[in-house]
């Protein structure tokens, strides 16, 4: 089952530390390109988070964001550095005494002194564990969204393959008529010259001309590419690059068919094939 490279997933998880939110967005890209944003407290998870996403996603430009909103009731407590504060009060007292005892010590000035107030360091291990589990679940949701989009792309590609197969069958059915028409046209032109022509040499020229205009090989290859495409669409492996290669091969055979064509019906069928192939190619660009 093929997967699209386009998708979105979002999940939240609440705990005593607040609310964690994870968002994943992906669009098509030649390779896997990860853009990751984590809360300051969870910066240490970046390597592990990248490994997790790389293991779950093969291709695409992925924008991953993790956000943490703290619970006001559990906001980080402030701690006063008591030894430092006592030293500051003592030194301020010495300065005041040296200045003749004037002036008052402003408590706010003391609190503003670097290092007097510090955040109580909290244990982020529970938050980190919850964040990784949330990222794993969100990545699974993203893959499900990409798989649903991939199923729609697969249905479209299958329909186009069937239309291509019909066009190949139409051209193949016209081959005897086209060959007979080429032969009749050559014989008519020779007759218009009014010059006797060796019958055996004429047959050789007609055969050579028919060989140059024969498209049986192109039709066989187109049929083979259709079969291969349908098999790739049902493969469990990432199929984007393989399908992209097949679209190039489809286009090459359709161009050759068009250039060899000496028949309006065949030319029209070749143009229809090119339209179908281009529609498939546009969709394949989004397949993982």
Secondary structure, DSSP 8 states (H G I E B T S, - for coil): ---BS-EEEEEEEEETTEEEEEEEEEE--SSEEEEEE--GGGGGGHHHHHHHHHHH--SEEEEEEEEEE--GGG---EEE-HHHHHHHHHHHHHHHHHTTS-S---HHHHHHSTTSEEE-----HHHHHHHHHHHHHHHHHHHHHHHHHHHHHHHHHHHHHHHHHHHHHHHHHHHHHHHHHHHHHHHHHHHHHT----HHHHHHHHHHHHHHT--HHHHHHHHHHHHHHHHHHT-SS--HHHHHHHHHHHHHHHHHHHHH--SHHHHHHHHHHHHHHHHHHHHHTTB-
